Amino acid sequence: MSSSEGVAIKFCFKVGKTATETLEMVRAVYADEALMRSDIFRWYGRFHEGREDIQDDPRSGRPPESRADGNIENARQLLLQNRHLSLRIIADELDISEDTVRKVVVEDLKKKKKG
């Protein structure tokens, strides 16, 4: 999660917005680059449970940032084989985080989810 999205979700929680209202506001600001609905609701729930920090928990076995050229090309090849692959499947296949895959797909490969 980007720090600005984390701050936005935490802010919405602190001012009493519901998770659904938070989702709508985050999507209004970040549009196609917004976190997925499930991620926003999960973070909202964490803040509801008393969490204060907005940093992702470390994940074992995966480097925090893996946007190397090899991973970009590997993601491109996976999407060429099947353009309907989920971020989670690509992340598992490349052994990198879903957030990194999202950045690779949106920023490096310039792909957008068709609505």
Buried (B, 14 or more C-beta within 10 A) or exposed (E): BBEEBBEBBBEBBEEEBEBEEBBBBBBEEBEEBBBBEEBBBBBBEBBEEEEEEBEEEEEEEBEEEBBEEEBBEBBBEBBEEEEEBEBEBBBEEBEBBBBBBBBBBBEBBEBEEEE
